[in-house]
Amino acid sequence: MAEDPRHAAGQPTYEVREILDGDAWVDMGILYRCHDYVEAVEFALDHLGRRDPRRTGAVGGLQVIKNADRGRRETVWTYDHAEQESRPDPVQVWGFDVTRRWNLPTGPVQRPTPLRSRLPGRA
């Protein structure tokens, strides 16, 4: 008989695993196990926030692995510190930092002139 009746009924389980330096072959073990994908990813992000809040590399990598029926395993979410360092700067890509809250301008906003006044022969 199965350990968990939900797993026996065909529901997948999700494992959060820490990996060393983003190398999936160097598995540090299971940190958390649950039956909900969102719960597993939330745990992984909370773990990352507690252990490496400034993303200095204290956590080399995390994986969420889905264990399905018949022993099938699939990696469904990953975090790799080395990969995060090589990503492009959002300010250079978008012109502003997309990860920060945008505030309204503090001063008066200069509105563009109406189109009618810019067309020749119209005023």
Secondary structure, DSSP 8 states (H G I E B T S, - for coil): --SSHHHHTT--EEEEEEEETTEEEEEEEEEEEES-HHHHHHHHHHHHHHH-TT-SSSS-EEEEEEE-GGG-EEEEEEEEHHHHHTS--HHHHHSS-TTS-----SS-------HHHHSTT--
